[in-house]
Amino acid sequence: MLRQMIAPVLFGLLGTGILVSLGLWQLDRAGQKAALIAELEARIFDAPVALPAQPDPDQHRYLPVEVEGRFLPEHVFVLSAQKASGPGFHLVQAFETQEGRRILVERGFLPEAARAGLTIETDEAMRLAGNLHWPRDINQHTPDYDAGRNLLFGRDVAEMAGLLNTEELHLVLRAAQPAHPEITPVPVYDVTIPDPHLGYAVQWFLMAIAWVGMTVFFLWRIRAQRD
């Protein structure tokens, strides 16, 4: 009987060891992700710097920057909503810096009722402060750009840059001088990075427990058949 149990025991130990190691690996990944999120959240409120010459989504995400220049006529509305104001739009507008760079600026939230009478200033000298971001809120089910209403149903930096003829560089406004009376900035306050690793770790550990249980049951069956 002992000889019959050797293979199931080894198989059970091997499977359990693999599943536990995968769970521990996911715990380590969760720790790394938590450290990254903490680092990025601390960066959000650093003193603003100039635009990087070669922006990189990995290196410069949430970097606080300050720019001077003027808004351009090109703009697009992104469907959105705020708890206090209800449905509305985020206004994303092209901005030309003093150095001649064209970037995207997410100016903030505009209630639906205010859109019709909105005056979008251009050519006025502006100083902006905010955080660089590369949001992508769309998926395969997101409707396409509505040209008739100049409306997007989610943010995608590449698509917005193509529509407004700018760099793929997106500044989420925190403050503007002078400020627009009808547009409420919606600054970046926290980091939105998927962090599924703890859930994956729990799944691997539960599978390890189930594997142990099946191994014990199989050994019990072998012994029961011998008796």
Secondary structure by P-SEA (a helix, b strand, c coil): ccccaaaaaaaaaaaaaaaaaaaaaaaaaaaaaaaaaaaaaaacccccccccccccccccccccbbbbbbbcccbbbbbbccccccbbbbbbbbbbcccbbbbbbccccccccccccbbbbccccbbbbbbbbbccccccccccccccccccccccaaaaaaaacccccccccccccccccccccccccccccccaaaaaaaaaaaaaaaaaaaaaaaaaaaaaaac
